[in-house]
Amino acid sequence: MVKRIYNFSSGPAVLPLPVLEEAREALLSLGETGIGILEHSHRGKAFLSVYNETVALFREVGRIPDDYEILFLQGGASTQFFMLPMNLLAKDQTADYLVTGAWSEKAIGEAKRYGNTHVACTSKDRNFCYIPKTRTYSPRPAYVHFTSNNTIFGTEFFEEPAVPEGSPLICDASSDIFSRPLDIKRYAVIYAGAQKNLGPAGTTLVIIRKDLVERAPKDLPTMLQYRTHASNESMYNTCPTFGIYVMGLIVKWIKNQGGIAALETRNKAKADKLYAALDSSRLFKATADRDSRSRMNVTFVTGKEELDGEFVKFAEKQGLDGLKGHRSVGGMRASLYNAFPAEGVDALIDAMKRFESQHA
Ligand SMILES: Cc1ncc(COP(=O)(O)O)c(C=O)c1O
């Protein structure tokens, strides 16, 4: 097999090896069917059984109650930025947004096209390096939206924000879904692009409470109504078959690892170790405030742009890829999603120490 290296990419990102191996087999033949997963009709028996198994696994592993739909959509999380207000925000209503990074800025930007918006809090004053503790809501928000993990700035919510009584809570969980157990009942909608913790790019998971599905105006374009997808098991049109298949394998892998709670323990250990190394370093420094540090995306700098660039190149030579920070923040970012191995964190810390001894 080709040598695999440590992939710190923020997404598409590292996937579990056993999943990739099984998918490789299925490319040629799904089970004993003699037809590859990419070639099966989405209406055929073989794929329908993949779909049903995937949904059942999501319900079991993600503890998703029966009064929630599980939808596999397309257009990325970015399509949810407008599909949500299109379906759930009337012109005379106000939706509240917790603005904690570039992705929540984009989300509120789209909502403005459909109704009123209100910024319940923002951390823009310090370049989004923290999760604000104080939030001020509008009197009766149509919903409250937050981004549970800020992929670019390396901050994360570890508790759902308290919202006004009866306000639906909507979460963009693209970069931390299934990295720790969630009490789904606290949410009205959770959505996530698949390309970090769930599988290949091209599929978006939407978990939506059933009563909200019916709330949308019926004159929206058919493909942009949640009810279309809910009443057709995500198969109104040709669904992203390969994405759904791999997502099923991923959730099965999570189950075999001991479930989401077991992954949380591992994710915490990986991130804690890296932050501890950063805190004791004479050269590197984490950029997020301590109480807001993400377990999924660890952002850090040397303080000198040129040195950051040198470190990224140095790390690449040791087989540590994808450490360059997002272009809007610079520095470094180590993405430690569910499938990222603990040994990769050790290798990064080792590289940091060696670089530090040459440059600090
Ligand atoms: C938190 C978050 N939300 C939304 C997006 C956009 O996702 P997509 O590219 O699937 O539209 C990303 C992409 O990285 C993200 O990290």
PDBQT file of the ligand as one rigid body, heavy atoms in Angstrom, charges set to zero:
ROOT
HETATM    1  C1  LIG A 401     -18.374  25.403  10.455  1.00  0.00    +0.000 C 
HETATM    2  C2  LIG A 401     -18.521  25.379   8.962  1.00  0.00    +0.000 A 
HETATM    3  N1  LIG A 401     -19.694  25.727   8.423  1.00  0.00    +0.000 NA
HETATM    4  C3  LIG A 401     -19.890  25.718   7.098  1.00  0.00    +0.000 A 
HETATM    5  C4  LIG A 401     -18.884  25.359   6.225  1.00  0.00    +0.000 A 
HETATM    6  C5  LIG A 401     -19.142  25.374   4.748  1.00  0.00    +0.000 C 
HETATM    7  O1  LIG A 401     -19.342  24.088   4.336  1.00  0.00    +0.000 OA
HETATM    8  P1  LIG A 401     -19.550  23.667   2.807  1.00  0.00    +0.000 P 
HETATM    9  O2  LIG A 401     -18.238  23.850   2.156  1.00  0.00    +0.000 OA
HETATM   10  O3  LIG A 401     -20.000  22.250   2.925  1.00  0.00    +0.000 OA
HETATM   11  O4  LIG A 401     -20.593  24.555   2.223  1.00  0.00    +0.000 OA
HETATM   12  C6  LIG A 401     -17.645  24.953   6.737  1.00  0.00    +0.000 A 
HETATM   13  C7  LIG A 401     -16.568  24.511   5.819  1.00  0.00    +0.000 C 
HETATM   14  O5  LIG A 401     -15.450  24.274   6.169  1.00  0.00    +0.000 OA
HETATM   15  C8  LIG A 401     -17.470  24.977   8.144  1.00  0.00    +0.000 A 
HETATM   16  O6  LIG A 401     -16.289  24.617   8.673  1.00  0.00    +0.000 OA
ENDROOT
TORSDOF 0
